[in-house]
Amino acid sequence: MDKSSTRLSLPTNPREFGFFVDGAYVPAGSREVFSRNSPGHDVPVTRIPKCTEEDLDMAVDSARAAFDDRRWSGLNGQARAAVLLRAGALIRERAKEIAYFETLENGKPISQARAEVAGCADMFEYASGLARSLHGDSFNNLGDGMLGLVTREPVGVVGIITPWNFPFLILCERVPYILASGCTIVAKPSEVTSATTLILAEILTEAGLPHGCMNVVTGSGSTIGQALIEHPRVDMLSFTGSTAVGRRVVEAAGRSNFKKLGLELGGKNPQIVFADADLEDAADGVAFGIGFNTGQCCVSGSRLIVERTVAEKFSQMVRDKFAKVVVGDPLDEATQIGAITTDAQNRTIMAYIEKGRTEGARLICGGEQMDFGRGRYIAPTLFADVTAEMSIAREEIFGPVLTIMPFDTVDEAIKIANDTEYGLAASVWTKNIDKALMVTRRVQAGRFWVNTTLAGGPELPLGGFKQSGWGREAGMYGVEEYTQIKSVHIEIGKRTPWIA
Ligand code: NDP
């Protein structure tokens, strides 16, 4: 990397990875290898093996053995916490490398990738405390002859399937909490962004995680991902991705072993702006909410619902923000919006932009590819005159495309916000506490932001209402999600006989 420049250089050769089982890399050997090109530059950056079903069996066996012999779940919370703390420190030590590979494979700006990696270290540090705080309940009110205990026990072997939009962040919103609960893991990252998941497995081994507790299989979703969701020896599966594949996960669990599921799926998240908001703050927040990660974010604020009296003025304010935002090379320190991660996603976004035009929405700005000589980039796009039935108002675009719908009353704003099959996140911008609370209580969403957006951290749980998913990740809720409850009745003293 050239330190005198504000732009990191590309690697001269792609980095070769193996997959990770029982505490060590397994080299690709004779397996097929997937070569990943950087979305911002279109040059090869990593080479990742395509695992076979036998490889998956080996990884599941390893996680199964590690769980069943209690080498991890049998440790006390203090010992588990020590490993998680060391992992947090090692993530900080290797932060530059992790952020670099995250940017190379995903196309997100390097400054953003670094901030995400720092947040991931924080997740491990916070979850280490939870490993020590996890506890059950007791009932001392069952009479002198009986004591009741409720214990929380780890579910077992957890499969994790993560998408390509936040490969390291989404992983770290799950792994430390799952490990804090005492479970063991088989992770399957998206084929196009596998590098940092493999690096995390290395880090955990170095931090002292017993072998077999963190395994990573690589390959495509339709092959190795499908085999993982159907696997009969996996006790729970955490899936993050599209609602369409989420449905397949539910079907596969039903067909195999009724594994417990956690699902974080799509979103079509409202940004409700009242006329009495600090409009300057709101415009900046709204632009950030859809520009961050090129809008390839399940919690992107993709529907702007704005009070009619300020709608025209506010849309100009957002347009002015879009005009100033720095789109460009993800390896440049100054970049705020990077490249679109996959060709398929690029096509999907451009097709939605075309649909918006043909369905009669008014394009205020953007709407086109940006040409930097290589890679794929889309200009932040704003559509007005959007109506409820248009596909750009209803479907998850997963790109930097914002639609505007005006409202006249609080009730109407809430109705528009709830007019979606999704319920992942929502934001409201107003200086009126009554309106803020009314909207927060009545709009159906698992995450809510008032006068801010996309704020997060390890303490608060994540997850969706409606078709945005099941279960919660992060915080103590995220640890408890990976436990099952056992109730224990303990008789004290002599039993009252059934047969005298
Ligand atoms: P997918 O849902 O297809 O991919 C998400 C993850 O699931 C990836 O790891 C993928 O692996 C894996 N996967 C794919 N098919 C299967 C399967 N049959 N069984 C098990 N795992 C599978 O999303 P896409 O990448 O195709 O993106 C399509 C749309 O999904 C986006 O436009 C966006 O709307 C939405 N999406 C939502 C996300 C969110 O955070 N909620 C994240 C990503 C996408 P692989 O990539 O290797 O094929």
Residues whose N, C-alpha, C, O or C-beta is under 5 A from the ligand:
A	BS01	NDP	I161 T162 P163 N165 K188 P189 S190 E191 V192 G219 S220 G221 S222 G225 Q226 I229 T240 G241 S242 V245 E264 L265 G266 C298 E396 I397 F398
